[in-house]
Amino acid sequence: MISASDTIVRDETTLVSALDDELIIIDIAKGKYLAIDRIGAAIWEAIAQPVAVETLVDGLADRYAAPREQIGSDVLAFLDNLASRGLVRIVAE
């Protein structure tokens, strides 16, 4: 489970394709894909390089003028989903 104090990065072995206002993340090894909306796409772009989850949440709360607590909860749930699929990993600081 990912926490707000973790630093994460996306897996570099996945393929990504834009489709309308979504991103399609393709895991070739598992033969599965995941469609994510524009906010998920913003998160995916932000984790191209290692980033602290707290920093990610702060940036998204500012960008979307939304309550930090709600953004934090949603981001952690989204990142946990990605982690369960092997699409992100926690990195040492």
Secondary structure as the mmCIF struct_conf table of DSSP 4:
data_model
#
loop_
_struct_conf.conf_type_id
_struct_conf.id
_struct_conf.beg_label_comp_id
_struct_conf.beg_label_asym_id
_struct_conf.beg_label_seq_id
_struct_conf.end_label_comp_id
_struct_conf.end_label_asym_id
_struct_conf.end_label_seq_id
TURN_TY1_P TURN_TY1_P1 ALA A 4 SER A 5
STRN STRN1 THR A 7 ARG A 10
TURN_TY1_P TURN_TY1_P2 GLU A 12 THR A 13
STRN STRN2 LEU A 15 LEU A 19
TURN_TY1_P TURN_TY1_P3 ASP A 20 ASP A 21
STRN STRN3 GLU A 22 ASP A 27
TURN_TY1_P TURN_TY1_P4 ILE A 28 GLY A 31
STRN STRN4 LYS A 32 ILE A 36
HELX_RH_AL_P HELX_RH_AL_P1 ARG A 38 ALA A 46
TURN_TY1_P TURN_TY1_P5 ILE A 47 ALA A 48
BEND BEND1 GLN A 49 GLN A 49
STRN STRN5 VAL A 51 ALA A 52
HELX_RH_AL_P HELX_RH_AL_P2 VAL A 53 TYR A 64
TURN_TY1_P TURN_TY1_P6 ALA A 65 ALA A 65
HELX_RH_AL_P HELX_RH_AL_P3 ARG A 68 SER A 84
TURN_TY1_P TURN_TY1_P7 ARG A 85 GLY A 86
BEND BEND2 LEU A 87 LEU A 87
STRN STRN6 VAL A 88 VAL A 91
#
